[in-house]
């Protein structure tokens, strides 16, 4: 019962975070401080910036996560500035994931207890995978269209469920070609979907930098899958958990650590 209550609280929290992310940005910033993407019938605010050096390498598309740690707007903005100083155009894009509150099944408690495995969760998953894929596909396509005149590489940076979906869409070529994926704690709550995403990552042709924090999720299945397929250009790196926490409003260990790994990865690729 306690585990179920924690699950429901997490769902309610995520629902608020994902539903209000776009609205929060519009309330915090003036219209002239951001650009917009037309995604279906929605005007989605995005933050674009240009390189601060003469040589342009391409575009880094940074998809925000729905949580309060990691790839937040604050940290994404700090990461974008570092990338701008390295010759990258950047585009910061909010999440549109539809995370819904769980609905309890209408079933007698005794019948439910006898029918389910002790480790099973009674509630349905908080995310509809098909709906989420459709939403992120439209969002990513609009983002790529927004930067289609910028020459150079296409670098895609994402975290959590966004990272999982974008990995899947890139592997299936449902979004424009990506020159490299940088994923941070890729995660999906449904095991069958998560396994499919792991398989797609291992078989994709795009180079992948797979960053993860200890105790956040299991990264071993992804490494095992990559070893089996002999995937070229794959690097998995565990980061210190404390990097998720910012020590002040101006500095973030997360940004520093992630940028360092990205920089090393791009040097390895010869970019």
VOGU-3710 file (C-alpha; in Angstrom, 3 decimals, decimal comma):
1> xxxxxxxxxx> 0,000/0,000/0,000  2,813/2,397/0,851  4,521/1,755/-2,501  1,236/2,407/-4,309  0,734/5,713/-2,460  4,263/6,851/-3,366  3,608/5,910/-6,999  0,413/7,982/-7,091  2,109/10,979/-5,510  4,870/10,798/-8,120
11> xxxxxxxxxx> 2,287/10,673/-10,908  0,444/13,737/-9,602  3,734/15,616/-9,287  4,857/14,709/-12,803  1,462/15,619/-14,203  1,775/19,118/-12,803  5,378/19,464/-13,969  4,765/18,394/-17,565  1,421/20,151/-18,007  2,638/23,504/-16,742
21> xxxxxxxxxx> 6,174/23,639/-18,150  5,189/25,593/-21,265  2,831/27,861/-19,300  5,493/28,513/-16,664  7,959/29,647/-19,315  5,403/31,998/-20,848  4,690/33,505/-17,419  8,346/33,903/-16,441  9,580/35,423/-19,703  8,386/38,233/-21,949
31> xxxxxxxxxx> 7,345/37,235/-25,488  10,394/38,975/-26,968  12,703/36,855/-24,793  11,909/33,608/-26,584  10,989/32,246/-29,993  8,041/29,951/-30,689  7,476/26,692/-32,512  4,098/25,796/-33,960  3,537/22,213/-32,805  0,149/21,107/-34,019
41> xxxxxxxxxx> -2,068/23,899/-32,708  0,254/24,853/-29,827  2,710/27,732/-29,724  5,671/26,278/-27,846  8,303/28,689/-26,452  11,937/27,857/-27,244  15,231/29,582/-26,516  17,660/29,964/-29,412  21,238/31,228/-29,181  24,119/31,595/-31,601
51> xxxxxxxxxx> 27,819/30,745/-31,225  29,986/33,402/-29,626  32,994/32,381/-31,762  33,446/32,711/-35,550  33,489/28,984/-36,310  30,078/27,285/-36,265  29,931/23,535/-35,706  26,205/23,033/-36,049  23,168/22,939/-33,768  22,690/21,375/-30,339
61> xxxxxxxxxx> 19,015/20,747/-29,624  18,453/20,524/-25,854  15,150/18,974/-24,748  14,168/19,839/-21,186  13,217/17,142/-18,708  9,995/17,248/-16,674  11,713/16,868/-13,273  13,322/19,311/-10,872  16,867/17,954/-11,159  19,198/17,614/-14,091
71> xxxxxxxxxx> 18,212/19,104/-17,432  16,029/21,896/-16,060  15,669/25,215/-17,859  18,304/26,783/-15,593  20,851/24,042/-16,217  19,996/23,801/-19,915  20,598/27,548/-20,286  23,979/27,255/-18,573  24,894/24,278/-20,756  23,802/26,176/-23,880
81> xxxxxxxxxx> 26,140/29,076/-23,029  29,085/26,695/-22,759  28,178/25,136/-26,086  27,807/28,600/-27,658  31,378/29,360/-26,612  32,458/26,152/-28,363  30,867/27,147/-31,663  27,406/25,617/-31,352  24,040/27,112/-32,126  21,641/25,972/-29,414
91> xxxxxxxxxx> 17,892/25,511/-29,175  16,284/24,757/-25,790  12,931/22,991/-26,109  10,405/22,266/-23,304  8,703/18,923/-22,730  5,159/18,218/-23,932  4,855/14,728/-22,459  1,285/13,902/-21,448  1,578/12,283/-18,027  -1,837/11,448/-16,630
101> xxxxxxxxxx> -3,031/10,639/-13,138  -3,466/6,934/-12,530  -7,000/5,538/-12,405  -7,665/2,710/-9,973  -9,224/-0,438/-11,440  -12,773/-1,197/-10,329  -12,150/-4,608/-8,801  -12,637/-6,277/-5,456  -9,471/-5,992/-3,348  -9,439/-9,739/-2,547
111> xxxxxxxxxx> -9,842/-10,681/-6,209  -7,130/-8,194/-7,189  -4,700/-9,514/-4,594  -5,188/-13,128/-5,720  -4,920/-12,288/-9,441  -1,754/-10,169/-9,313  1,859/-11,012/-8,652  3,048/-9,606/-5,279  5,533/-7,294/-7,018  3,072/-6,035/-9,627
121> xxxxxxxxxx> 1,687/-2,493/-9,552  -2,108/-2,232/-9,660  -2,219/1,153/-11,351  -1,981/1,576/-15,121  1,184/3,268/-16,455  1,223/7,091/-16,123  2,274/7,579/-19,744  0,663/6,363/-22,940  3,636/5,404/-25,108  1,850/5,893/-28,452
131> xxxxxxxxxx> 0,513/9,328/-27,502  3,903/10,383/-26,151  5,679/9,284/-29,323  3,237/11,274/-31,462  3,699/14,398/-29,338  7,493/14,226/-29,272  7,633/13,456/-32,997  5,740/16,667/-33,813  7,859/18,633/-31,347  11,167/17,326/-32,684
141> xxxxxxxxxx> 10,153/17,829/-36,308  9,199/21,445/-35,568  12,513/21,976/-33,776  14,556/20,582/-36,659  12,570/22,709/-39,122  13,352/25,770/-36,996  17,113/25,237/-37,450  17,130/23,745/-40,944  19,072/26,689/-42,417  21,965/26,293/-39,980
151> xxxxxxxxxx> 24,777/24,209/-41,525  26,777/21,638/-39,626  26,168/18,774/-37,246  22,944/17,997/-35,418  23,514/17,168/-31,758  20,530/16,027/-29,690  20,724/16,297/-25,878  17,932/14,955/-23,663  17,150/13,324/-20,332  14,730/10,828/-18,795
161> xxxxxxxxxx> 11,637/9,837/-20,756  12,364/12,460/-23,395  15,728/10,787/-24,001  14,102/7,377/-24,379  11,504/8,615/-26,840  13,967/10,591/-28,933  16,295/7,579/-29,071  13,412/5,468/-30,364  12,291/8,067/-32,913  15,821/8,665/-34,188
171> xxxxxxxxxx> 16,439/4,932/-34,612  13,175/4,543/-36,543  14,002/7,636/-38,642  10,757/9,330/-37,657  12,670/12,542/-37,022  15,420/14,134/-39,160  18,866/12,568/-39,050  20,873/13,094/-35,870  24,679/13,086/-35,949  24,916/12,156/-32,285
181> xxxxxxxxxx> 22,598/11,452/-29,359  23,527/12,453/-25,822  21,201/10,808/-23,341  21,075/11,424/-19,593  19,349/8,759/-17,502  17,138/7,474/-20,350  14,102/5,947/-18,665  10,669/4,555/-19,420  8,224/3,234/-16,768  6,861/0,356/-18,892
191> xxxxxxxxxx> 9,326/-2,538/-19,054  8,346/-3,724/-22,536  8,767/-0,243/-24,002  12,040/0,281/-22,114  13,403/-2,989/-23,528  12,421/-1,937/-27,037  14,216/1,386/-26,605  17,353/-0,400/-25,362  17,303/-2,609/-28,453  16,807/0,382/-30,746
201> xxxxxxxxxx> 19,725/2,240/-29,152  22,012/-0,750/-29,649  21,063/-1,120/-33,317  20,974/2,562/-34,282  23,685/4,034/-36,482  23,886/7,338/-34,577  26,786/7,725/-32,120  25,494/7,691/-28,522  26,932/9,185/-25,343  24,995/7,447/-22,569
211> xxxxxxxxxx> 25,341/9,349/-19,286  23,736/8,105/-16,086  23,748/8,777/-12,357  24,230/6,014/-9,797  21,026/4,577/-8,319  18,862/6,472/-10,816  18,275/3,650/-13,240  19,915/0,509/-14,513  22,343/1,227/-17,327  23,730/-2,314/-17,568
221> xxxxxxxxxx> 21,090/-3,605/-20,051  22,029/-0,854/-22,515  25,732/-1,670/-22,300  25,001/-5,397/-22,677  22,835/-4,785/-25,748  25,512/-2,588/-27,333  28,185/-5,231/-26,669  26,059/-7,842/-28,461  25,526/-5,681/-31,552  29,143/-4,417/-31,597
231> xxxxxxxxxx> 27,793/-0,876/-31,939  30,418/1,624/-33,002  30,739/5,000/-31,356  29,038/4,291/-28,050  30,249/5,495/-24,666  28,581/4,926/-21,327  29,645/6,996/-18,326  28,425/7,031/-14,734  28,335/10,492/-13,153  28,460/11,536/-9,523
241> xxxxxxxxxx> 24,977/11,844/-8,023  25,898/15,135/-6,338  26,225/16,758/-9,758  22,416/16,849/-9,883  22,372/19,563/-7,231  23,238/23,197/-7,921  25,282/24,940/-5,230  24,171/28,430/-6,221  22,046/30,194/-8,794  25,103/30,892/-10,923
251> xxxxxxxxxx> 26,964/27,605/-10,878  25,885/24,014/-11,344  27,985/20,896/-10,993  25,520/19,234/-13,348  26,288/21,657/-16,163  30,037/21,478/-15,611  30,155/17,681/-15,502  27,835/17,134/-18,460  29,616/19,697/-20,624  32,977/18,109/-19,828
261> xxxxxxxxxx> 31,665/14,721/-20,974  30,125/16,213/-24,125  33,350/18,021/-24,982  35,395/14,839/-24,615  32,856/12,885/-26,657  32,915/15,364/-29,524  36,706/15,349/-29,543  36,586/11,567/-29,767  34,236/11,843/-32,767  36,647/14,279/-34,381
271> x> 34,277/17,208/-34,412
//
